[in-house]
């Protein structure tokens, strides 16, 4: 990985209120099994059809933290992009998401705080029926401009 150039996401001065990104994500068995394996979360509501069928949900649902993971991925890979970091999040999940659902996420810059190097972003998620399954707000620290390695290594010569 050393020596491989990677493009950083947008820096704070490159962002504007109204910048947005939309992405659609399908919830697959692979995603659920990876999440459950990584977290050791064996909640029967997430994986057992016989249990879930006896609840008001009628079928297994997707853990809300998996939906947040999709949001975090959008922030890390698209807006602002690589080098950014979520520092605060407030989210609501008004409708459960069932397995194999397709969710459309939309993230938008709603405020920029140059002094604290933070941007506020709204987030929403809708299912294929157009129902709201997620909404909230994020505070994100966009990528910093890296210091020059050459400049720092030659510091003694200037």
C-alpha positions, -999 to +999 in steps of 0.1 A: +000+000+000+030+023+005+036+043-026+002+037-040-015+071-046-050+074-033-074+102-040-087+119-009-123+131-007-135+167-008-118+190+016-139+215+035-132+243+011-144+221-018-178+215-002-209+236-006-243+235+011-265+215-012-239+190-023-255+156-023-251+120-032-276+093-038-270+055-037-291+024-038-280-006-017-296-041-017-295-060+015-282-095+007-277-126+028-239-121+026-242-087+042-263-100+071-241-130+077-209-109+077-225-084+102-238-112+125-204-129+124-184-098+131-206-086+159-216-120+173-252-106+173-275-136+174-308-117+179-334-141+166-354-112+151-325-107+126-321-144+115-348-167+126-378-168+103-399-189+128-394-165+156-398-133+135-430-147+120-446-145+155-437-109+160-455-078+145-427-077+119-438-111+105-403-117+090-367-112+100-355-076+098-322-059+091-303-046+121-304-008+122-266-006+127-262-023+093-282+006+077-259+030+096-229+011+081-242+018+046-244+055+055-209+054+069-197+038+037-212+065+016-195+092+037-162+074+035-163+066-002-183+094-018-193+125+001-171+140+014-152+108+006-119+091+016-102+108+046-135+119+062-148+109+096-182+109+112-180+126+146-217+126+155-249+110+143-285+112+151-307+087+133-343+074+134-355+042+118-393+047+114-400+015+094-381-018+097-363-031+067-367-067+057-341-090+042-335-085+004-348-050+005-334-023-017-328+010+001-320+043-016-299+066+006-295+103+000-270+124+019-268+162+016-245+189+030-268+213+050-242+234+069-204+240+069-184+251+099-150+261+086-137+272+120-143+237+135-136+218+103-171+202+104-199+198+080-235+189+089-253+165+066-288+152+064-294+116+056-325+098+044-333+063+033-363+050+014-373+015+005-386+004-029-422+013-018-410+049-013-414+046+025-390+064+049-369+038+066-341+061+079-336+098+085-312+118+105-283+141+107-245+136+107-216+158+117-186+149+095-149+160+096-139+161+059-104+151+047-075+173+057-050+183+031-020+161+039+013+177+048+041+172+022+064+144+032+092+160+011+087+193+028+089+178+062+119+157+054+139+187+040+128+210+069+164+211+082+177+225+050+157+257+049 
